[in-house]
Amino acid sequence: MRKPLSTLAVLLALTVPAFAHGKPEHGGQSVEVDEHSFELVVEPEVKATHLDLYITDPKEKVVTQAMVKLQISTPDGQKIALPLKYGDGHYTGVLTKVAKGEYKVVALSTISGKKLNSRFTFKL
């Protein structure tokens, strides 16, 4: 006879984020969309912030031929469209307008003709 899960175990199962293909490999936030893994790594600098997006397919192979653009909502309510370029195993871009606060990001990706959107947040 199986024991029922405790309330704490159920709450943990519902609140702990699930990482695609395991845990994030590059220290960022990871989400899974249609069996593709998206990991956003945010690297703040003095006057800019580097944003790196790693994408792997359902077989855990790096996606190299996607079209990727980030739609960023800044803490002061501005909307920024930031196209990313592929190089060195990931897609990258630089956010030059930086302010303290929470940023909301939607990664708009087209992979093999299929549109996949992933969502992230980060604070500076």
C-alpha positions in Angstrom: 0.0 0.0 0.0 1.4 3.4 -1.0 1.5 6.3 1.4 -0.2 9.5 0.2 2.2 12.4 -0.5 2.5 15.0 2.2 1.2 18.5 1.5 4.8 19.8 1.5 5.9 17.2 -1.1 3.0 18.2 -3.3 3.7 21.9 -2.9 7.4 21.3 -3.8 6.5 19.3 -6.8 4.3 22.1 -8.0 6.7 25.0 -7.4 10.2 23.6 -8.2 10.9 24.4 -11.9 11.4 21.5 -14.2 14.5 21.8 -16.3 14.6 20.4 -19.8 17.1 17.6 -20.3 18.2 17.9 -16.7 19.5 21.1 -15.0 20.7 24.2 -16.7 24.2 23.6 -18.2 25.3 27.3 -18.4 24.1 28.7 -15.1 21.0 30.4 -16.5 17.3 29.8 -16.4 16.0 26.9 -18.4 12.6 26.1 -19.8 11.3 23.4 -22.1 9.0 24.2 -25.1 7.8 21.4 -27.4 10.7 19.2 -26.2 13.3 21.9 -27.0 15.4 23.2 -24.2 15.9 27.0 -23.9 18.4 28.4 -21.4 18.9 32.2 -20.9 22.1 33.4 -19.4 22.3 37.0 -18.3 25.7 38.6 -17.9 25.5 42.2 -16.5 28.4 44.6 -17.2 28.8 48.3 -16.3 27.0 49.8 -19.3 25.4 46.8 -21.0 24.0 43.3 -20.4 25.0 40.3 -22.5 22.1 37.9 -23.1 23.0 34.4 -24.3 20.3 31.9 -25.3 21.2 28.2 -25.6 18.8 26.0 -27.5 18.8 22.2 -27.8 16.5 19.9 -29.7 14.6 16.9 -28.3 17.8 14.8 -29.0 19.9 17.3 -27.0 21.7 18.5 -30.1 22.5 22.2 -30.3 20.1 24.1 -32.6 22.3 26.2 -34.9 19.8 27.4 -37.6 17.1 29.2 -35.7 15.9 32.7 -36.2 15.7 34.2 -32.7 14.6 37.6 -31.4 14.0 38.7 -27.8 11.0 40.8 -26.9 12.1 42.6 -23.7 9.9 44.5 -21.2 12.2 46.8 -19.1 11.5 47.9 -15.5 10.3 51.3 -16.7 7.8 49.8 -19.2 9.8 50.1 -22.4 9.5 47.4 -25.0 12.8 46.4 -26.8 13.1 44.0 -29.7 16.6 42.4 -29.7 17.6 40.1 -32.6 20.2 37.4 -31.6 23.0 36.1 -33.6 24.4 32.6 -33.5 28.0 31.9 -32.7 30.1 29.6 -30.4 27.2 27.2 -29.6 24.6 29.8 -28.6 22.6 32.9 -29.7 23.8 36.2 -28.3 22.8 39.8 -28.1 23.7 42.9 -26.0 21.1 45.0 -24.2 22.6 48.5 -24.0 19.8 50.3 -22.1 20.1 49.0 -18.6 18.1 50.0 -15.5 17.7 48.4 -12.1 14.6 46.2 -11.7 12.9 43.3 -13.2 13.0 42.4 -16.9 10.5 40.2 -18.7 11.8 38.4 -21.8 10.0 36.4 -24.5 12.4 34.5 -26.8 10.7 34.3 -30.2 12.3 31.4 -32.1 11.6 29.9 -35.4 13.2 26.4 -35.7 12.7 24.4 -38.9 9.7 26.5 -39.7 8.1 26.0 -36.3 7.5 29.0 -34.0 8.6 28.3 -30.4 8.3 31.0 -27.7 10.0 30.7 -24.3 9.6 33.1 -21.3 12.1 34.3 -18.8 12.5 37.0 -16.1 15.7 38.5 -14.6 16.6 41.4 -12.3 19.5 43.8 -12.6 
